Amino acid sequence: MILPSTRTGGFAWRAIVAAVVLLAVLSLAAIPVVRIDAGDQQRKEIVETLAVITMAKTAYAVDNELIDGRVVTLDQLVGHTKFLKERPFFPLDGKLKLNPIGALPVYVLNSGEEIKMKVGSTNGTLQSTPE
């Protein structure tokens, strides 16, 4: 004798719904990580730009025999025949604080956060990293 099945086929639908919910939760959990990585990348680009500005500022100071504490403007560094061919680009909104010769430049985001260079020596090379 064959007994009728009491399954209605709902198991497959429950498994599919559970899988979709699980994927949605995992996707939502991954979104902040992607945003943090993008923010870190933009901050890294800002630090790299600050390193280029620092080199241009130093070259300008040496070329013009300026001593520490003297103020250099971006207009003195940027131009076709100058140390930077074009104005630096920053991927986040803020303001550049060029600072006097001998002090590293700082980029201040509109939120007030400061992005600075950290310069260290490793085998005679300069490294710049976000603090």
C-alpha angles and dihedrals in degrees: 000000000000117000118215115250118248093204114110098191093256093124094075092051092048090051092050093048091047091050092049092048091048092051091048092052092047091048092051090049091053096051096076090049090054090048092049091050091050090049091048090050091051091049089050090053089051091051090049090051090049088053091054091048090050091053091048091048091050093047090049091050093050093045092050095038093239122164131222114288096036115126120240122191127213089241089062090055102041125073144088093277097031135086096275117042094204139012113280118258121224118194094210126057114256145095133281117232102200094188125198124296110287093034123089119244119251131206114215116201119218087252089063095252113139120219111203138176122245111205120199134164122240117170091337096306128115119235126195121198135162113264 
